[in-house]
Amino acid sequence: MKIMVYSHDAFGLGNIRRMLAICQHLLRTLPKVSILVVSGSPALHSLQLPAGLDYIKLPCVGRDESGELAVKYLDAGMDETVKLRSDLILTTTASFKPDLLLVDKKPDGLQGELQDTLNYLRANCPKTKLVLLLRDILDRPETTIQQWQRHNYYNLIESLYDQVWVIGTPEIFDVRREYRFPRQVARKVQFCGYIHREPGLKPRPVLRQELAIQPDESLVLVTPGGGGDGFRLVKTYLSGLGCLPSDRKIRSLIVSGPEMPQSQREELCEIAETHPQVRVEEFTDDLIGYMEAADVVVSMGGHNTVSEILSLRKRAIVVPRVKPVEEQWIRAERMAKMRLFKMLHPDRLTPQQLMQTLLEELDMARNAVLSMPYLDMDALPRIADYLSELLHSSSRILATSYSEPRSAKLPLEATV
């Protein structure tokens, strides 16, 4: 069984980390599976790669804070680079001949770079199954609907794709309804639930000992994900440390993320040097281990980070990104209403407000066991099931109309 994975890579680490988690589970659970990842993520070589996985590295492109795409390293124009990436993907596909192509986020790839590959597969490899993988939320409905209509995504999915797998639940966000999927597209949707993250490389006691956390001290992990737009969150946190009562013993570990601009990281490190209880790291391949070691997590609202927080049932303060897309804001708002974590809108983000919320969460972490509503976290085993069924099905469309994940219901309320 040969699986080819196309990972969207224009901004942040979320997409590639999510795809690697899926690949790792498939390699562990499915017999005789061979997986080839195609991605331009500059962090790919720094991440933990599952045993048995190989990858083709595409030239990097990046997205700035305004959302504009640009070539990251090569002395070439965007059109030239997309053509180069497209040719590499097509050549790889023709040589590898996958049984299944798993496409991340965009049905025709970054700036349409998958279109030649999709046409090739339709003409030359009709037995190859095509699956589109979507995270729970893309952007606000009005924006996403306009984009999908403009790029002809609805028709592309209807004509070429066998299934659409959504890493989320309809209780949080039903993409079929919110994005007005036509019936022939909606019937291909399979909700997978969220991804339950595996434990970190080192257990909580070991990491707290390595960080020299004393029994009477609390540990706060601050993580803006990839870090590309996380400067304000981290700087606000550092500024707020001066507002804390002198008797509170709080240690802070800040993981800035490899995509934070160097000048911003240097400024944060200079500020952190004035706080002896603060440690700053650019990157760790064991972020979930440090999450488990922490008493409270302060983060942005990316899909992966939130999934890790929920997997650990960890107290967290989430400050979502609200532009250029509203995906994080929608996710954080809906999950916060379910009391899965605390949420601060960036417009309310001040050093004083952040520290007040942090102290409340630290007190709750010390005095009460966190009780959370049930959330479906079975995405990985469900994806393996869907994949096995699809590859052994003779039908072009396996999904039944409006298929739901098992045990997807969520209580309306939860208590702490």
C-alpha positions as CSV (number, residue, x, y, z in Angstrom):
1,M,0.0,0.0,0.0
2,K,1.6,3.3,-1.1
3,I,0.3,6.6,0.3
4,M,1.5,10.0,-0.9
5,V,0.8,13.0,1.3
6,Y,0.8,16.6,0.1
7,S,1.2,18.9,3.0
8,H,0.3,22.6,2.7
9,D,3.2,24.6,4.0
10,A,2.7,28.4,3.5
11,F,2.6,29.5,7.2
12,G,3.4,27.9,10.5
13,L,4.1,24.4,11.6
14,G,0.5,23.2,12.1
15,N,-0.2,21.5,8.8
16,I,3.0,19.5,8.6
17,R,2.9,18.5,12.3
18,R,-0.7,17.3,11.8
19,M,0.2,15.3,8.7
20,L,3.2,13.7,10.4
21,A,1.0,12.6,13.3
22,I,-1.4,11.0,10.9
23,C,1.5,9.3,9.0
24,Q,3.0,8.0,12.2
25,H,-0.3,6.3,13.2
26,L,-0.8,4.8,9.8
27,L,2.8,3.4,9.8
28,R,2.2,1.8,13.2
29,T,-1.2,0.3,12.5
30,L,-1.4,-0.6,8.8
31,P,0.6,-3.5,7.4
32,K,3.0,-3.0,4.6
33,V,2.3,0.7,4.2
34,S,4.8,3.0,2.4
35,I,4.3,6.8,2.9
36,L,5.9,9.6,0.9
37,V,5.4,13.2,2.1
38,V,5.7,16.1,-0.3
39,S,6.1,19.4,1.5
40,G,8.0,22.7,1.4
41,S,8.0,23.2,5.2
42,P,11.4,24.6,6.3
43,A,11.0,22.8,9.6
44,L,10.5,19.4,8.2
45,H,14.1,18.2,8.9
46,S,13.8,19.4,12.5
47,L,10.7,17.5,13.4
48,Q,10.4,14.0,14.7
49,L,9.9,11.9,11.5
50,P,8.2,8.5,12.0
51,A,10.2,5.5,11.2
52,G,9.5,4.3,7.7
53,L,8.5,7.7,6.3
54,D,10.3,9.4,3.5
55,Y,9.8,12.9,2.0
56,I,10.4,15.1,-1.0
57,K,11.4,18.7,0.0
58,L,9.9,21.4,-2.1
59,P,11.3,24.9,-2.4
60,C,9.9,27.1,0.5
61,V,7.3,29.7,0.1
62,G,6.0,31.8,3.0
63,R,3.1,33.9,4.0
64,D,3.6,37.2,5.8
65,E,1.3,38.7,8.5
66,S,-0.8,40.4,5.8
67,G,-1.4,37.0,4.1
68,E,0.7,37.6,1.0
69,L,2.7,34.7,-0.5
70,A,6.4,35.1,-1.3
71,V,9.4,32.9,-2.1
72,K,11.2,32.2,1.1
73,Y,14.8,31.5,0.1
74,L,15.4,31.1,-3.7
75,D,16.2,34.0,-5.9
76,A,13.2,33.4,-8.1
77,G,9.7,34.8,-8.7
78,M,6.6,33.3,-7.2
79,D,5.3,32.0,-10.6
80,E,8.7,30.3,-11.3
81,T,8.8,28.7,-7.9
82,V,5.2,27.4,-8.1
83,K,6.0,25.9,-11.5
84,L,9.1,24.2,-10.1
85,R,7.1,22.8,-7.2
86,S,4.3,21.7,-9.5
87,D,6.8,19.9,-11.8
88,L,8.4,18.2,-8.8
89,I,5.1,17.0,-7.4
90,L,4.0,15.6,-10.8
91,T,7.2,13.8,-11.4
92,T,7.1,12.3,-7.9
93,T,3.5,11.2,-8.4
94,A,4.2,9.6,-11.8
95,S,7.2,7.7,-10.4
96,F,5.7,6.7,-7.0
97,K,2.3,5.7,-8.3
98,P,0.4,6.0,-5.0
99,D,-2.7,4.0,-4.1
100,L,-3.9,7.0,-2.3
101,L,-3.1,10.7,-2.5
102,L,-3.9,12.6,0.7
103,V,-4.2,16.4,0.0
104,D,-4.0,18.9,2.8
105,K,-6.3,21.9,2.9
106,K,-6.4,23.2,-0.7
107,P,-8.1,20.9,-3.3
108,D,-5.7,22.0,-6.0
109,G,-2.7,22.8,-3.8
110,L,-0.9,26.1,-3.2
111,Q,-1.7,28.4,-6.1
112,G,-3.0,25.5,-8.1
113,E,0.3,23.6,-8.1
114,L,-1.6,20.2,-7.8
115,Q,-3.7,20.7,-10.9
116,D,-1.3,18.9,-13.3
117,T,-0.9,16.1,-10.8
118,L,-4.7,15.7,-10.4
119,N,-5.2,15.7,-14.2
120,Y,-2.4,13.1,-14.5
121,L,-4.0,10.8,-12.0
122,R,-7.4,11.0,-13.5
123,A,-6.0,10.2,-16.9
124,N,-3.4,7.6,-16.1
125,C,-4.1,6.2,-12.6
126,P,-7.9,6.0,-12.2
127,K,-7.6,3.5,-9.3
128,T,-5.7,6.0,-7.2
129,K,-8.0,7.3,-4.5
130,L,-8.0,11.0,-3.7
131,V,-8.8,12.3,-0.3
132,L,-8.9,16.0,0.8
133,L,-8.0,16.6,4.5
134,L,-9.5,19.6,6.2
135,R,-8.9,21.0,9.7
136,D,-12.1,21.7,11.7
137,I,-12.3,25.4,10.6
138,L,-10.7,27.2,7.6
139,D,-12.0,30.8,8.1
140,R,-15.2,32.6,8.6
141,P,-18.0,31.2,6.4
142,E,-18.4,34.3,4.1
143,T,-14.7,34.4,3.3
144,T,-14.3,30.6,2.7
145,I,-17.4,30.3,0.6
146,Q,-16.2,33.2,-1.7
147,Q,-12.7,31.6,-2.0
148,W,-14.1,28.2,-2.8
149,Q,-16.5,29.5,-5.4
150,R,-13.7,31.7,-6.9
151,H,-11.3,28.8,-7.2
152,N,-14.0,26.3,-8.3
153,Y,-13.2,24.0,-5.3
154,Y,-16.7,22.6,-4.9
155,N,-16.7,21.3,-8.5
156,L,-13.2,20.1,-8.2
157,I,-14.1,18.0,-5.1
158,E,-17.2,16.7,-6.7
159,S,-15.5,15.6,-9.9
160,L,-12.1,14.3,-8.6
161,Y,-12.1,13.5,-4.9
162,D,-13.4,10.3,-3.3
163,Q,-13.7,11.6,0.3
164,V,-13.2,14.7,2.4
165,W,-11.9,14.0,5.9
166,V,-12.4,16.7,8.5
167,I,-10.2,16.8,11.6
168,G,-12.9,18.0,13.9
169,T,-16.5,17.4,14.9
170,P,-19.8,18.9,13.6
171,E,-20.7,19.9,17.1
172,I,-17.9,22.4,17.1
173,F,-18.1,23.4,13.4
174,D,-20.1,21.7,10.7
175,V,-18.2,22.5,7.5
176,R,-21.0,21.1,5.4
177,R,-23.5,23.6,6.7
178,E,-21.2,26.6,7.5
179,Y,-19.5,26.5,4.1
180,R,-22.7,25.6,2.2
181,F,-21.3,22.4,0.7
182,P,-23.4,21.2,-2.3
183,R,-25.1,17.9,-1.6
184,Q,-22.7,15.9,-3.8
185,V,-19.7,17.4,-1.9
186,A,-21.4,17.1,1.6
187,R,-22.0,13.4,1.1
188,K,-18.3,12.8,0.7
189,V,-17.5,14.3,4.1
190,Q,-16.3,12.1,6.9
191,F,-15.8,13.7,10.4
192,C,-12.8,12.2,12.1
193,G,-12.8,13.9,15.5
194,Y,-9.7,15.7,16.8
195,I,-6.3,14.2,17.1
196,H,-5.3,12.8,20.5
197,R,-1.6,13.5,20.9
198,E,0.7,10.9,22.2
199,P,2.8,11.6,25.4
200,G,6.0,13.5,25.2
201,L,9.5,12.1,25.0
202,K,10.1,12.7,28.7
203,P,7.6,12.4,31.6
204,R,6.5,15.4,33.6
205,P,8.6,14.7,36.7
206,V,11.8,14.4,34.6
207,L,11.2,17.6,32.7
208,R,10.3,19.5,35.9
209,Q,13.5,18.2,37.5
210,E,15.6,19.3,34.4
211,L,14.0,22.7,34.6
212,A,14.8,22.8,38.4
213,I,11.1,23.5,39.3
214,Q,10.8,23.4,43.1
215,P,7.8,21.8,44.8
216,D,6.4,25.2,45.8
217,E,6.8,26.7,42.3
218,S,4.4,26.7,39.3
219,L,5.5,26.3,35.7
220,V,3.9,28.2,32.9
221,L,4.6,27.3,29.3
222,V,4.1,30.1,26.7
223,T,3.9,28.9,23.1
224,P,2.8,30.9,20.0
225,G,3.1,27.8,17.8
226,G,5.4,28.4,14.9
227,G,5.9,31.9,16.1
228,G,5.5,33.8,12.9
229,D,2.9,36.2,14.5
230,G,3.5,35.4,18.2
231,F,5.6,38.3,19.2
232,R,2.8,40.4,20.8
233,L,1.6,37.5,22.9
234,V,5.0,36.7,24.3
235,K,6.0,40.3,24.9
236,T,2.7,41.0,26.7
237,Y,3.4,38.0,28.9
238,L,6.9,39.2,29.8
239,S,5.6,42.7,30.4
240,G,2.9,41.2,32.8
241,L,5.4,39.4,35.0
242,G,6.1,42.7,36.8
243,C,2.4,42.8,37.8
244,L,2.6,39.6,39.7
245,P,2.5,39.6,43.6
246,S,6.0,39.2,45.0
247,D,5.0,36.1,46.9
248,R,4.0,34.1,43.8
249,K,6.7,31.6,42.7
250,I,6.2,31.2,39.0
251,R,8.7,29.9,36.5
252,S,8.2,30.5,32.8
253,L,9.3,28.5,29.8
254,I,8.8,30.4,26.5
255,V,9.1,28.5,23.2
256,S,9.1,31.3,20.7
257,G,8.8,29.1,17.6
258,P,11.3,28.8,14.7
259,E,9.3,31.1,12.4
260,M,9.5,34.1,14.7
261,P,11.7,36.8,13.0
262,Q,15.1,36.9,14.5
263,S,14.9,40.6,15.5
264,Q,11.7,39.9,17.5
265,R,13.2,36.9,19.2
266,E,16.3,38.9,20.2
267,E,14.1,41.6,21.7
268,L,12.2,39.1,23.7
269,C,15.4,37.4,24.9
270,E,16.7,40.8,26.1
271,I,13.5,41.4,28.1
272,A,13.6,37.8,29.4
273,E,17.2,38.4,30.8
274,T,15.7,40.9,33.3
275,H,13.5,38.0,34.7
276,P,15.7,35.3,36.2
277,Q,12.7,32.9,36.4
278,V,12.2,32.9,32.6
279,R,13.8,30.6,30.1
280,V,13.4,31.2,26.4
281,E,13.9,28.5,23.7
282,E,13.5,28.8,20.0
283,F,12.2,25.3,19.3
284,T,11.7,22.0,20.9
285,D,10.7,18.6,19.4
286,D,9.0,17.7,22.6
287,L,6.5,20.6,23.0
288,I,3.7,18.3,24.3
289,G,6.1,17.0,27.0
290,Y,6.7,20.5,28.2
291,M,2.9,21.1,28.1
292,E,2.4,18.1,30.4
293,A,5.2,19.4,32.7
294,A,3.5,22.9,32.9
295,D,0.7,23.8,35.3
296,V,-0.8,26.3,32.9
297,V,-0.3,26.8,29.1
298,V,-0.5,30.2,27.5
299,S,-0.9,29.9,23.7
300,M,-2.4,31.0,20.5
301,G,-5.4,29.0,19.1
302,G,-3.9,26.9,16.3
303,H,-5.5,23.5,15.6
304,N,-2.5,21.5,16.7
305,T,-1.8,23.5,19.9
306,V,-5.5,23.3,21.0
307,S,-5.5,19.5,20.2
308,E,-2.5,19.0,22.4
309,I,-4.0,21.1,25.3
310,L,-7.2,19.0,25.1
311,S,-5.3,15.7,24.8
312,L,-3.6,16.6,28.1
313,R,-6.7,18.1,29.7
314,K,-4.5,21.0,30.6
315,R,-5.5,24.3,31.9
316,A,-4.8,26.9,29.3
317,I,-5.3,30.5,28.3
318,V,-5.7,30.8,24.6
319,V,-5.2,34.1,22.7
320,P,-6.3,33.4,19.2
321,R,-5.1,35.0,15.9
322,V,-7.9,37.1,14.4
323,K,-6.3,38.1,11.1
324,P,-5.7,37.6,8.3
325,V,-8.1,34.7,8.9
326,E,-10.5,34.1,11.7
327,E,-10.1,30.3,12.1
328,Q,-8.4,30.5,15.5
329,W,-10.9,33.0,16.8
330,I,-13.9,30.9,15.8
331,R,-12.3,27.7,17.3
332,A,-11.3,29.4,20.5
333,E,-14.6,31.2,21.0
334,R,-16.7,28.0,20.6
335,M,-14.4,25.8,22.7
336,A,-14.2,28.5,25.4
337,K,-18.0,28.6,25.6
338,M,-17.8,24.9,26.4
339,R,-15.3,25.6,29.1
340,L,-12.6,23.6,27.5
341,F,-10.1,26.5,28.3
342,K,-10.0,30.2,29.0
343,M,-9.9,32.5,26.0
344,L,-8.8,36.2,25.7
345,H,-9.5,38.1,22.5
346,P,-6.4,40.0,21.3
347,D,-8.3,43.3,21.8
348,R,-8.5,42.5,25.5
349,L,-4.9,41.3,25.7
350,T,-3.0,43.5,28.2
351,P,-0.3,42.6,30.7
352,Q,-2.7,43.1,33.6
353,Q,-5.6,41.1,32.1
354,L,-3.3,38.3,31.1
355,M,-1.7,38.0,34.6
356,Q,-5.1,38.2,36.3
357,T,-6.3,35.3,34.2
358,L,-3.1,33.4,34.7
359,L,-3.3,33.7,38.5
360,E,-6.9,32.5,38.4
361,E,-5.9,29.4,36.4
362,L,-2.9,28.7,38.6
363,D,-5.1,28.8,41.7
364,M,-7.6,26.5,40.0
365,A,-4.9,24.1,38.9
366,R,-3.6,23.9,42.5
367,N,-7.0,23.5,44.2
368,A,-9.3,21.6,41.8
369,V,-9.3,18.8,39.3
370,L,-10.2,20.0,35.8
371,S,-13.5,18.6,34.6
372,M,-14.0,18.9,30.9
373,P,-16.9,18.0,28.6
374,Y,-16.3,15.0,26.3
375,L,-14.7,15.8,23.0
376,D,-14.1,13.2,20.3
377,M,-10.4,12.8,20.1
378,D,-10.3,9.6,18.0
379,A,-9.2,11.1,14.7
380,L,-6.1,8.8,14.2
381,P,-7.8,5.4,14.5
382,R,-10.8,6.7,12.6
383,I,-8.6,7.9,9.7
384,A,-6.9,4.5,9.6
385,D,-10.3,2.8,9.4
386,Y,-11.5,5.2,6.7
387,L,-8.4,4.6,4.7
388,S,-8.6,0.9,4.9
389,E,-12.2,0.9,3.9
390,L,-11.7,3.3,1.0
391,L,-8.8,1.3,-0.5
392,H,-10.8,-1.9,-0.3
393,S,-14.0,-0.4,-1.7
394,S,-14.9,-0.6,-5.3
395,S,-17.2,2.4,-5.0
396,R,-15.8,5.8,-6.0
397,I,-17.8,7.4,-3.1
398,L,-17.7,5.5,0.2
399,A,-19.1,8.1,2.5
400,T,-22.8,7.8,3.3
401,S,-24.8,10.9,3.5
402,Y,-23.8,13.1,6.4
403,S,-21.7,10.5,8.1
404,E,-20.9,11.2,11.8
405,P,-17.9,10.2,13.9
406,R,-18.6,7.7,16.6
407,S,-19.4,9.1,20.0
408,A,-19.2,12.7,18.8
409,K,-21.8,14.2,21.2
410,L,-20.7,16.8,23.6
411,P,-22.5,17.9,26.8
412,L,-23.7,21.4,26.7
413,E,-22.2,22.3,30.1
414,A,-19.3,21.1,32.2
415,T,-18.3,22.0,35.7
416,V,-14.9,22.7,37.2
